[in-house]
Amino acid sequence: MKTEFPNIANSDKNWWLIDASGQTLGRLATRIAMILRGKHKPSFCPNFDNGDYVVLINASKIVVTGNKENEKMYYRHSQYPGNLKSFNFKKLRAQKPEFIIFHAVKGMLPKGSLGRTMLRKLKIYKDDNYKEKAQKPVLLNLKTK
């Protein structure tokens, strides 16, 4: 028996459309990271980018559980002394909701050049207008009870 390894020639990339309205942040981020890595395919290989493209719409309608709305903090530093900026979830969702999901998914992908390549396949939009209509993404239903 021979072991077959995936390569660019025999990898098929699909486009998925995910609606984030009413979805929990962490659960949604794990599903997106799984699709970007290609773990949902039988030809998964951990050192090869075999994942699919994901278009996420309605990022501003994401929810978090508990009191994370007011307590969850995001930090940014410019490497100058005394220049640490902090934003809570509520303020960041009003200003830049794409960053919240991008940050959550980025932490779940491999570090290094492979993770950066996978992260480029994620397109996030704060409302339901997106540019990738020509690729005809298939709506992926992630609603659970």
N, C-alpha and C positions, 0 to 999 in steps of 0.2 A: 504494500500500500504506500502511496505517495501522499505527502502532505502538501496541500495547495495553499499558497500564500496569496492574499489579495494584492492586486496592483491597480494602477490607474486604468488600465485597459478594461478590466472586468468589474470595475466598481460603478454601480449605478446610483446617482445622486437624485433624490426626490426633493420636492419643495413642499413644506408643511406650513399651514396657516393656523395660528393659535390665537384665540380670543382670550385676553387676560381679565376681562371684566368679571368681578366676583371671585377670582381665584386667589388662593393663599400663596404668598410670596415664596416660601421655601419649597412647597410641594410643586409649584409650577417650575421653579428653577431646577429642581432635580430632574423633572421630565424633559426639560429643554436640554440640559447637559447630557442626558442619556441619548437623545436623538442626535445631538451634535457629534458625540463620540462614535455613534454607530452601534451601540450596545443592543439595540432592538433588532439587529440583523443577525442572521446565522453566520455570516462571514466576518464577525467582529474580530479585529486584531488590535491589541492594545498599542502597538507602535506604528500604526498606520491610520491615516485620516480617511475613514470609510463612512463617515456620518453624512447626514442630510442637511439641507438648508432649512432654516426656520424663520418665518416671518411672524412677528408678534405684534398684534394690534391692541389698542385700548390699554396701554401701560399705565395710564393715569387712574384706572379703575381697579387697581390691584388692592387687596386687603391683607392685613396682618392680624394675628390673633392676640388676645390679651390687651395689655396697655402699651404695646410696642409703638402704637401710633404716636405717642408723646415721648416715650422713653428711649426708643432706638436711635442711636446717634451714628453719624457718618463724619469722618475726619479727613481733612486735607491739610498738607503742610508744604510750604514753598522752599523748605530747607534754609530759610533765614531765621535767626533767633527770634522767638516770640511771635511767630507768624502761623500758629496753629488755628485753623478755622474749623468750627464744628457746626453741623446741621442736624436737626432732628428729622425723623421720617416724614412728618407732616409737611414741614417746610420744603424739603427736597422733592416730595411728590408734587407739590404745587409748582415748583420751578422747573425741575428736570426729572420727570418720572422714568425716562429711559435709563438713566444712570443707576437707579435702584436695582432694576432687573439685570442690567449688564454686570454690575458689581457682584450680585448673588451668583450668577451663572459662571462668571470668571473664576470665582473661588472653588468651583466644583470641577473645573477642567484641569488637565495636566499642565504643569508649569513648563515653560520653555517654548521653543518654536512650534512644537506640535499643538500645544494649547492655543497659541496665538492664531495659528492657521484655522483651527476649529472655531474660534471666536469670531473670525471674519465671516463665517456663514450665518451669523445671527443678525437679523435686521429687526430693529425695535422701533415702533411708532407709538406716539402717545394717544392718537385717536384712530379711527377706522379707515383713514386714507393712507394707502401704501403704494409704492412705485412698482412693485414686482408683480403686477397683474399679467404681464406677458408670459411669465413662467407658469401660470395657472396653478398656484399652490392649492393643495387639497386641505380642506378644513379638518383639523384634528380635534375631536371632541374629548376634552379632559374633565368634563363635569362628572363629579361623583355625588353620592347621596349626601 
